[in-house]
Amino acid sequence: MRVVFDTNIYVSALAIPGGKAEEAYLEAIRGAFELFTSVAILTETAGVLQRKFDWEEERVRDAIQVIGKTATVLRLRPTLHLLQDEPDNRILECAVAARANHIISGDRHLLALRQHEDTTILSLAAFLTELKP
């Protein structure tokens, strides 16, 4: 299974230990699915961790490097302008390029789409339910 996490999943996994997002991220580390991300997603994640959680630059850099070791990082050109929020479009682009089965997100605009091309957009809770045998 090929999966793309939205920025909010990475931020929650890193900044809120013990939560459902961390559980999903740990499943990626264990190899339960193939995780894909992009430079744009990692850049947004870094910015959120610095601005909203006051993480120091070195801590952010370390976190992004760890994600880069777990996920396949794609370098993409912005081409999609389907949604008003440009970072949401970067998530969709990554999913298309990765041929992802799922996007995992807490973003209501993405969740409202439910599907983009061949990719299903799931909430974190729905994804974790799907992962369990």
Residue frames as a rotation matrix with the C-alpha (Angstrom) as fourth column:
MET 1
0.586 0.811 0.000 0.00
0.811 -0.586 0.000 0.00
0.000 0.000 -1.000 0.00
ARG 2
-0.527 -0.731 0.434 1.32
0.749 -0.641 -0.169 3.43
0.402 0.236 0.885 -0.99
VAL 3
0.489 0.705 -0.513 0.44
0.872 -0.391 0.294 6.34
0.007 -0.591 -0.806 1.32
VAL 4
-0.437 -0.515 0.737 0.94
0.385 -0.848 -0.365 10.12
0.813 0.124 0.568 1.51
PHE 5
-0.045 0.362 -0.931 0.57
0.980 -0.163 -0.110 11.89
-0.191 -0.918 -0.348 4.86
ASP 6
0.608 0.273 0.746 -0.68
0.369 -0.929 0.040 15.45
0.704 0.251 -0.665 4.96
THR 7
-0.337 -0.769 0.544 1.45
-0.102 -0.544 -0.833 17.94
0.936 -0.336 0.105 6.86
ASN 8
0.161 0.472 0.867 -0.93
-0.885 -0.319 0.339 17.85
0.437 -0.822 0.366 9.83
ILE 9
0.942 0.124 -0.312 -0.25
-0.017 0.945 0.326 14.14
0.335 -0.302 0.892 10.30
TYR 10
0.097 -0.984 -0.147 3.52
0.574 0.176 -0.800 14.69
0.813 -0.007 0.582 10.44
VAL 11
-0.355 -0.209 0.911 3.15
-0.431 -0.828 -0.358 17.66
0.830 -0.520 0.204 12.79
SER 12
0.576 0.648 0.499 0.87
-0.756 0.189 0.627 15.72
0.312 -0.738 0.599 15.13
ALA 13
0.823 -0.301 -0.482 3.14
0.302 0.950 -0.077 12.65
0.481 -0.082 0.873 15.04
LEU 14
-0.130 -0.989 0.064 6.20
0.546 -0.125 -0.828 14.71
0.827 -0.073 0.557 15.92
ALA 15
-0.603 -0.133 0.787 4.78
-0.326 -0.859 -0.395 17.31
0.728 -0.494 0.474 18.30
ILE 16
0.163 0.733 0.660 2.16
-0.979 0.039 0.199 15.24
0.120 -0.679 0.724 20.14
PRO 17
-0.755 -0.556 -0.348 3.77
-0.517 0.831 -0.207 11.97
0.404 0.024 -0.914 21.31
GLY 18
-0.893 0.349 0.286 1.53
0.037 0.688 -0.725 9.03
-0.449 -0.636 -0.627 22.07
GLY 19
-0.104 0.916 -0.388 -1.25
-0.618 -0.365 -0.696 10.05
-0.779 0.167 0.604 19.70
LYS 20
0.605 0.476 0.638 -2.86
0.187 0.694 -0.695 8.37
-0.774 0.539 0.331 16.73
ALA 21
0.890 -0.324 -0.322 -0.64
-0.438 -0.405 -0.803 10.24
0.130 0.855 -0.502 14.25
GLU 22
-0.095 -0.955 0.280 2.47
-0.981 0.137 0.135 8.91
-0.168 -0.262 -0.950 15.96
GLU 23
0.055 0.208 0.976 0.94
-0.203 0.960 -0.194 5.42
-0.978 -0.188 0.095 15.82
ALA 24
0.933 0.328 0.147 0.45
0.091 0.179 -0.980 5.76
-0.348 0.928 0.137 12.04
TYR 25
0.577 -0.789 -0.211 3.97
-0.775 -0.447 -0.446 7.09
0.258 0.421 -0.869 11.57
LEU 26
-0.198 -0.636 0.746 5.43
-0.799 0.545 0.253 4.21
-0.567 -0.546 -0.617 13.60
GLU 27
0.504 0.439 0.744 3.55
0.094 0.828 -0.553 1.78
-0.858 0.349 0.376 11.33
ALA 28
0.946 -0.237 -0.220 5.34
-0.282 -0.273 -0.920 3.39
0.157 0.932 -0.325 8.38
ILE 29
0.088 -0.965 0.248 8.68
-0.996 -0.089 0.009 2.93
0.013 -0.247 -0.969 10.12
ARG 30
-0.113 -0.052 0.992 7.78
-0.431 0.902 -0.001 -0.75
-0.895 -0.428 -0.124 10.73
GLY 31
-0.916 -0.304 -0.261 7.09
-0.343 0.254 0.904 -1.14
-0.209 0.918 -0.337 7.00
ALA 32
-0.355 0.867 0.350 3.33
0.348 0.470 -0.811 -1.70
-0.868 -0.166 -0.468 7.20
PHE 33
0.765 0.524 0.376 3.00
0.557 -0.244 -0.794 0.50
-0.324 0.816 -0.478 4.08
GLU 34
-0.297 -0.834 0.465 5.15
0.948 -0.314 0.043 2.59
0.110 0.453 0.885 1.74
LEU 35
0.480 0.401 -0.780 5.20
0.566 -0.821 -0.074 6.24
-0.671 -0.406 -0.621 2.78
PHE 36
-0.169 -0.466 0.869 5.76
0.933 -0.359 -0.011 8.99
0.317 0.809 0.495 0.21
THR 37
0.468 0.255 -0.846 6.28
0.517 -0.855 0.028 12.70
-0.716 -0.451 -0.532 0.71
SER 38
0.501 -0.319 0.805 7.65
0.717 -0.368 -0.592 15.66
0.485 0.873 0.044 -1.23
VAL 39
-0.633 -0.774 -0.023 10.04
0.702 -0.561 -0.438 18.50
0.326 -0.294 0.899 -0.66
ALA 40
-0.452 0.535 0.714 7.03
-0.243 -0.844 0.478 20.87
0.858 0.043 0.512 -0.51
ILE 41
0.631 0.707 -0.320 5.32
0.075 0.356 0.932 18.79
0.772 -0.611 0.171 2.20
LEU 42
0.199 -0.647 -0.736 8.52
0.951 0.308 -0.013 18.59
0.235 -0.698 0.677 4.25
THR 43
-0.746 -0.454 0.487 9.09
0.391 -0.891 -0.232 22.34
0.539 0.017 0.842 3.86
GLU 44
0.018 0.840 0.542 5.57
-0.364 -0.499 0.786 23.08
0.931 -0.211 0.298 5.10
THR 45
0.677 0.196 -0.710 6.00
0.471 0.626 0.622 20.63
0.566 -0.755 0.331 7.99
ALA 46
-0.314 -0.892 -0.326 9.25
0.902 -0.173 -0.397 22.33
0.298 -0.418 0.858 9.02
GLY 47
-0.669 0.086 0.738 7.61
-0.012 -0.994 0.106 25.75
0.743 0.062 0.667 8.92
VAL 48
0.430 0.898 0.094 4.67
-0.212 -0.001 0.977 24.67
0.878 -0.440 0.190 11.07
LEU 49
0.489 -0.304 -0.818 6.96
0.784 0.564 0.259 23.06
0.382 -0.768 0.514 13.66
GLN 50
-0.633 -0.774 0.025 9.00
0.706 -0.590 -0.392 26.28
0.318 -0.230 0.920 13.89
ARG 51
-0.629 0.407 0.662 6.12
-0.212 -0.910 0.357 28.77
0.748 0.084 0.659 13.87
LYS 52
0.309 0.939 0.154 3.44
-0.478 0.013 0.878 26.99
0.822 -0.345 0.453 15.88
PHE 53
0.879 0.010 -0.477 5.52
0.330 0.709 0.623 24.82
0.345 -0.705 0.620 18.17
ASP 54
0.782 -0.579 0.229 8.57
-0.621 -0.754 0.215 27.03
0.049 -0.311 -0.949 18.52
TRP 55
0.800 -0.543 0.255 10.97
0.482 0.835 0.265 24.25
-0.357 -0.089 0.930 17.61
GLU 56
0.229 -0.824 -0.519 14.58
-0.410 -0.565 0.716 25.26
-0.883 0.048 -0.468 17.13
GLU 57
0.429 -0.075 -0.900 16.04
-0.903 -0.065 -0.425 24.95
-0.027 0.995 -0.096 13.64
GLU 58
-0.632 -0.759 -0.157 18.29
-0.754 0.649 -0.100 22.01
0.178 0.056 -0.983 14.54
ARG 59
-0.585 0.501 0.638 15.41
-0.174 0.690 -0.702 20.02
-0.792 -0.522 -0.317 16.04
VAL 60
0.504 0.783 -0.364 13.30
-0.500 -0.080 -0.862 20.68
-0.705 0.616 0.351 12.94
ARG 61
0.086 -0.576 -0.813 16.14
-0.977 0.109 -0.181 19.66
0.193 0.810 -0.553 10.64
ASP 62
-0.849 -0.408 0.337 16.61
-0.494 0.838 -0.231 16.40
-0.188 -0.363 -0.913 12.58
ALA 63
-0.165 0.887 0.431 12.89
-0.151 0.409 -0.900 15.62
-0.975 -0.213 0.067 12.40
ILE 64
0.600 0.365 -0.712 12.75
-0.706 -0.177 -0.685 16.25
-0.377 0.914 0.152 8.64
GLN 65
-0.334 -0.808 -0.485 15.81
-0.914 0.404 -0.044 14.04
0.232 0.429 -0.873 8.12
VAL 66
-0.755 0.134 0.642 14.15
-0.249 0.847 -0.470 11.22
-0.606 -0.515 -0.606 10.05
ILE 67
0.377 0.926 -0.014 11.03
-0.284 0.101 -0.954 11.52
-0.882 0.364 0.301 7.87
GLY 68
0.394 -0.301 -0.868 13.29
-0.918 -0.171 -0.358 11.48
-0.041 0.938 -0.343 4.80
LYS 69
-0.736 -0.676 0.027 14.74
-0.677 0.736 -0.023 8.14
-0.004 -0.036 -0.999 5.93
THR 70
-0.511 0.648 0.565 11.28
0.022 0.667 -0.745 6.62
-0.859 -0.368 -0.355 6.40
ALA 71
0.568 0.823 -0.019 9.50
0.110 -0.099 -0.989 8.04
-0.816 0.560 -0.147 3.35
THR 72
-0.223 -0.505 0.834 10.40
0.959 0.042 0.282 8.22
-0.177 0.862 0.475 -0.30
VAL 73
0.021 0.150 -0.988 10.89
0.198 -0.970 -0.143 11.95
-0.980 -0.193 -0.050 -0.95
LEU 74
0.173 0.146 0.974 9.71
0.977 0.099 -0.188 13.16
-0.124 0.984 -0.125 -4.35
ARG 75
-0.616 -0.353 -0.705 10.89
0.210 -0.935 0.285 16.39
-0.760 0.028 0.650 -5.98
LEU 76
-0.069 0.752 0.655 7.89
0.976 0.185 -0.110 17.79
-0.204 0.632 -0.747 -7.82
ARG 77
-0.969 -0.100 0.225 7.02
0.165 -0.943 0.291 20.96
0.183 0.319 0.930 -9.67
PRO 78
-0.476 0.852 -0.221 3.80
0.119 -0.186 -0.975 22.66
-0.872 -0.490 -0.012 -8.56
THR 79
-0.987 0.161 0.018 1.28
0.007 -0.065 0.998 22.12
0.162 0.985 0.063 -11.35
LEU 80
-0.346 0.912 -0.221 -2.08
0.789 0.410 0.457 21.47
0.507 -0.016 -0.862 -9.70
HIS 81
-0.977 0.110 0.180 -4.41
-0.180 -0.882 -0.436 24.28
0.111 -0.459 0.882 -8.64
LEU 82
-0.430 0.844 -0.320 -7.59
0.421 0.501 0.756 22.38
0.799 0.190 -0.570 -7.77
LEU 83
0.380 0.527 -0.761 -8.02
0.908 -0.056 0.415 23.66
0.176 -0.848 -0.499 -4.20
GLN 84
0.850 0.015 0.527 -7.70
0.006 -1.000 0.018 27.20
0.527 -0.012 -0.850 -2.84
ASP 85
0.733 -0.603 0.314 -5.11
-0.469 -0.113 0.876 26.21
-0.493 -0.790 -0.365 -0.26
GLU 86
0.460 -0.598 -0.657 -1.92
-0.779 0.082 -0.621 25.68
0.425 0.798 -0.428 -2.26
PRO 87
-0.548 -0.686 0.478 -0.33
-0.827 0.530 -0.188 23.31
-0.124 -0.498 -0.858 0.31
ASP 88
0.166 0.682 0.712 -3.35
-0.355 0.715 -0.602 21.01
-0.920 -0.152 0.361 -0.19
ASN 89
0.866 0.113 -0.487 -2.57
-0.498 0.114 -0.860 20.95
-0.042 0.987 0.155 -3.91
ARG 90
-0.121 -0.981 -0.150 0.99
-0.938 0.163 -0.305 19.86
0.324 0.103 -0.940 -3.10
ILE 91
-0.372 0.091 0.924 -0.44
-0.554 0.777 -0.300 16.87
-0.745 -0.623 -0.239 -1.18
LEU 92
0.680 0.709 0.187 -2.56
-0.222 0.442 -0.869 15.88
-0.699 0.549 0.458 -4.19
GLU 93
0.594 -0.541 -0.596 0.42
-0.754 -0.115 -0.647 16.25
0.281 0.833 -0.476 -6.54
CYS 94
-0.454 -0.793 0.406 2.53
-0.886 0.449 -0.115 14.01
-0.091 -0.412 -0.907 -4.34
ALA 95
-0.044 0.534 0.844 -0.18
-0.333 0.789 -0.516 11.36
-0.942 -0.303 0.143 -4.26
VAL 96
0.893 0.359 -0.272 -0.52
-0.346 0.160 -0.924 11.36
-0.289 0.919 0.268 -8.04
ALA 97
0.264 -0.886 -0.381 3.25
-0.872 -0.049 -0.488 11.16
0.413 0.461 -0.785 -8.57
ALA 98
-0.598 -0.498 0.628 3.56
-0.764 0.591 -0.259 8.37
-0.242 -0.635 -0.734 -5.98
ARG 99
-0.342 0.622 -0.704 0.57
-0.378 0.596 0.709 6.49
0.861 0.508 0.031 -7.40
ALA 100
-0.931 -0.070 0.358 -0.65
-0.364 0.135 -0.921 6.45
0.016 -0.988 -0.151 -3.79
ASN 101
-0.525 0.782 -0.335 -3.59
0.627 0.622 0.469 4.38
0.575 0.037 -0.817 -2.65
HIS 102
0.512 0.723 -0.463 -4.36
0.832 -0.283 0.478 6.82
0.214 -0.630 -0.747 0.15
ILE 103
-0.411 -0.462 0.786 -3.82
-0.031 -0.855 -0.518 10.35
0.911 -0.237 0.337 1.40
ILE 104
0.043 0.372 -0.927 -4.14
0.952 0.266 0.151 10.54
0.303 -0.889 -0.343 5.19
SER 105
-0.688 -0.226 0.689 -5.29
0.190 -0.973 -0.130 13.93
0.700 0.041 0.713 6.40
GLY 106
-0.394 0.591 -0.704 -7.15
0.839 -0.083 -0.538 15.87
-0.376 -0.803 -0.463 9.04
ASP 107
-0.905 -0.011 -0.426 -7.77
-0.130 -0.945 0.299 18.75
-0.406 0.326 0.854 6.62
ARG 108
-0.109 0.978 0.180 -11.48
0.129 0.194 -0.973 19.19
-0.986 -0.083 -0.147 5.96
HIS 109
0.286 0.190 -0.939 -10.94
-0.811 -0.474 -0.343 20.48
-0.511 0.859 0.019 2.40
LEU 110
-0.643 -0.570 -0.512 -8.98
-0.745 0.620 0.245 17.38
0.178 0.539 -0.824 1.43
LEU 111
-0.859 0.341 0.381 -11.32
0.076 0.822 -0.564 15.03
-0.506 -0.455 -0.732 3.29
ALA 112
0.067 0.938 -0.340 -14.31
-0.348 -0.297 -0.889 16.59
-0.935 0.178 0.307 1.50
LEU 113
-0.180 -0.211 -0.961 -12.80
-0.983 0.016 0.181 15.49
-0.023 0.977 -0.210 -1.84
ARG 114
0.549 0.365 0.752 -12.83
-0.544 0.839 -0.011 11.84
-0.635 -0.403 0.659 -0.67
GLN 115
0.419 -0.401 0.815 -11.01
0.671 0.741 0.020 10.81
-0.612 0.538 0.580 -3.85
HIS 116
0.465 -0.310 -0.829 -8.52
-0.645 -0.760 -0.077 12.35
-0.607 0.571 -0.554 -6.27
GLU 117
-0.091 -0.362 -0.928 -7.81
-0.906 0.417 -0.074 10.34
0.414 0.834 -0.365 -9.39
ASP 118
0.186 0.154 -0.970 -6.96
-0.041 0.988 0.149 6.85
0.982 0.012 0.190 -8.07
THR 119
-0.792 -0.581 -0.190 -6.22
0.211 0.032 -0.977 8.00
0.574 -0.813 0.097 -4.51
THR 120
0.366 0.887 -0.281 -8.69
0.575 0.022 0.818 7.74
0.732 -0.461 -0.502 -1.64
ILE 121
-0.475 -0.457 0.752 -8.49
-0.276 -0.735 -0.620 10.47
0.836 -0.502 0.223 0.99
LEU 122
0.257 0.504 -0.825 -8.96
0.552 0.625 0.553 9.12
0.794 -0.597 -0.117 4.50
SER 123
0.659 -0.052 0.751 -9.05
-0.617 -0.607 0.500 10.47
0.430 -0.793 -0.432 8.02
LEU 124
-0.443 -0.880 0.171 -6.38
-0.788 0.292 -0.542 9.24
0.427 -0.375 -0.823 10.38
ALA 125
-0.265 0.424 0.866 -8.93
-0.712 0.520 -0.472 7.16
-0.651 -0.742 0.163 12.31
ALA 126
0.790 0.595 -0.148 -10.25
-0.517 0.518 -0.681 5.48
-0.329 0.615 0.717 9.15
PHE 127
0.320 -0.770 -0.552 -6.70
-0.673 0.226 -0.705 4.71
0.667 0.597 -0.446 8.02
LEU 128
-0.601 -0.564 0.567 -5.72
-0.798 0.371 -0.476 3.13
0.058 -0.738 -0.672 11.35
THR 129
0.196 0.766 0.612 -8.88
-0.611 0.583 -0.535 1.02
-0.767 -0.269 0.583 11.24
GLU 130
0.844 0.104 -0.527 -7.95
-0.524 0.371 -0.766 -0.14
0.116 0.923 0.368 7.73
LEU 131
-0.071 -0.985 -0.157 -4.42
-0.814 0.149 -0.562 -1.04
0.577 0.088 -0.812 8.84
LYS 132
-0.406 -0.050 0.913 -5.61
-0.787 0.527 -0.321 -3.38
-0.465 -0.848 -0.253 11.58
PRO 133
-0.942 -0.034 -0.333 -6.20
-0.228 0.794 0.564 -6.98
0.245 0.608 -0.756 10.45
